[in-house]
Amino acid sequence: MLLLVALGIVFSLTAAATEKAEVTTNKPAVPLFNFSRIYLPPEHVPYFLNNNKRVAKLCHLDPLCPFKDALQSQSVCWGYEKNCDSKKRFSYPVCTKADSGWVQSLDAARELFWKQADFGYVKERIAELKTLCKPDKPGDSSLRCSSHTRFCRATNLYLDLRKPRRSHERYKEDFTHTGEIGGHCQLNRHALAAEGDHKSPLQSW
Ligand SMILES: *[C@@H]1O[C@H](CO)[C@@H](O)[C@H](O)[C@H]1NC(C)=O
């Protein structure tokens, strides 16, 4: 569950990066960006700015940007980013003992923990992301999922809930029928079906 929350944070930060702002002059009468919208613990700001270069640039240009100090922290990263220098990453587990039934060495224990319960997990899921429904133009629908559709991000899909099929059967999986979910994008049916291999009731437990 925590991991899902972590993924949620990662993706909402990415979404925050796509806000619109216009760079007009170096000394703007109106602020280039409303920096009060970045409501993060101060120690997280350098990581945010390094993942949102456009905001970092606006901060650099804006004499009133409250995050000037954070701009000094060169290339710090959470750990899941491409090109994240392992020396600059946010954290890495510290282990004092490795259980031989689990891993062979302390280094392997740290790596395994990082991949299963830390940002290494996010890195692997991001690497798996595949477009299952491809938009033709901005504003179209889309569907992107990691392996086995364990994590998905969809835009502009519709669900037609006008004729709900309620019954006493608890784990009914044919809740939506043909035509009741859709959008405007090119669906890769084969890929979507292939990723459905882990789907079954109670998988979110
Ligand atoms: C800037 O953002 C804050 C927090 O979202 C909001 O309260 C404030 O009204 C915004 N200021 C402007 C000028 O848009």
PDBQT file of the ligand as one rigid body, heavy atoms in Angstrom, charges set to zero:
ROOT
HETATM    1  C1  LIG A 301      -0.801  31.136  -5.447  1.00  0.00    +0.000 C 
HETATM    2  O1  LIG A 301      -1.099  29.850  -4.943  1.00  0.00    +0.000 OA
HETATM    3  C2  LIG A 301      -1.668  29.855  -3.640  1.00  0.00    +0.000 C 
HETATM    4  C3  LIG A 301      -1.776  28.408  -3.164  1.00  0.00    +0.000 C 
HETATM    5  O2  LIG A 301      -2.347  27.569  -4.132  1.00  0.00    +0.000 OA
HETATM    6  C4  LIG A 301      -3.014  30.582  -3.696  1.00  0.00    +0.000 C 
HETATM    7  O3  LIG A 301      -3.592  30.603  -2.413  1.00  0.00    +0.000 OA
HETATM    8  C5  LIG A 301      -2.808  31.987  -4.216  1.00  0.00    +0.000 C 
HETATM    9  O4  LIG A 301      -4.059  32.631  -4.376  1.00  0.00    +0.000 OA
HETATM   10  C6  LIG A 301      -2.058  31.979  -5.555  1.00  0.00    +0.000 C 
HETATM   11  N1  LIG A 301      -1.717  33.344  -5.943  1.00  0.00    +0.000 N 
HETATM   12  C7  LIG A 301      -1.938  33.804  -7.166  1.00  0.00    +0.000 C 
HETATM   13  C8  LIG A 301      -1.469  35.202  -7.412  1.00  0.00    +0.000 C 
HETATM   14  O5  LIG A 301      -2.464  33.165  -8.059  1.00  0.00    +0.000 OA
ENDROOT
TORSDOF 0
